[in-house]
Amino acid sequence: MSNGDAENKKLQNDLLDLVAEEAMLERADLQASTKLEALDIASADFVMILMAIEEKYDVYISVDNEIAEMTTVQDLLDLATQKIAAEKGA
């Protein structure tokens, strides 16, 4: 595993911890393939999750088509890591 892969894996684990905390879910319930709708996260909680990611990683995630197209936990992780990587590269 390359250093970049290890960093990405750590980031995704950190993001899962953050999502679990903000959504008041058990961390074990958050699997990459889990459908977001199956987690029964209220829209207000979802906004809190996004705000926590934005605050912790100093990124902006717009609540538009990107969010509407997310269906799984992995989709959320991918979007967040993409935004964080873009911010680091900026």
C-alpha positions in Angstrom: 0.0 0.0 0.0 1.4 3.3 -1.0 1.6 6.3 1.3 -1.2 8.0 -0.6 -3.4 4.9 -0.2 -2.7 4.8 3.5 -3.5 8.5 3.9 -6.7 8.1 1.9 -7.7 5.0 4.1 -7.1 7.0 7.3 -9.0 10.0 5.9 -12.0 7.8 5.1 -11.9 6.2 8.5 -11.8 9.6 10.1 -14.7 10.7 8.0 -16.7 7.6 9.0 -16.0 8.4 12.7 -17.3 12.0 12.1 -20.4 10.8 10.3 -21.1 8.3 13.1 -20.7 10.9 15.7 -22.8 13.6 14.0 -25.6 11.2 13.0 -25.5 9.5 16.4 -25.0 6.1 14.8 -22.9 3.2 15.8 -19.6 3.3 13.8 -20.0 -0.4 13.0 -23.3 0.4 11.2 -21.4 2.5 8.6 -20.3 0.2 5.9 -19.2 1.6 2.5 -22.0 -0.2 0.7 -24.7 0.9 3.2 -27.5 2.9 1.5 -27.8 6.3 3.1 -31.6 6.0 3.2 -31.2 2.8 5.2 -29.4 4.7 8.0 -32.5 6.8 8.5 -30.6 10.1 8.8 -32.9 13.1 9.0 -32.1 15.9 6.6 -31.1 18.2 9.4 -28.6 15.6 10.7 -27.3 15.2 7.2 -26.7 19.0 7.0 -24.9 18.8 10.3 -22.7 16.0 8.9 -21.8 18.1 5.9 -21.1 21.2 8.1 -18.9 19.1 10.4 -16.9 17.9 7.4 -16.6 21.4 6.0 -15.5 22.8 9.4 -13.0 20.1 10.2 -11.4 20.0 6.7 -11.9 23.6 5.6 -13.8 22.6 2.4 -17.1 23.6 0.9 -19.7 20.9 -0.1 -22.6 22.4 -1.9 -26.0 20.9 -1.3 -26.9 20.5 -5.0 -26.6 17.8 -7.6 -23.5 16.3 -6.0 -25.5 15.5 -2.8 -28.6 14.4 -4.6 -26.7 11.8 -6.5 -25.2 10.2 -3.4 -26.8 6.9 -2.5 -24.3 5.0 -0.3 -21.9 5.8 2.5 -19.1 5.3 0.0 -20.5 8.0 -2.3 -20.4 10.4 0.7 -16.8 9.4 1.5 -15.8 9.8 -2.1 -17.3 13.2 -2.4 -15.7 14.4 0.8 -12.3 13.0 0.0 -12.4 14.5 -3.5 -13.3 18.0 -2.0 -10.5 17.7 0.7 -7.9 16.6 -1.9 -8.9 19.5 -4.2 -8.6 21.9 -1.3 -5.1 20.6 -0.4 -4.1 21.0 -4.1 -5.4 24.5 -4.3 
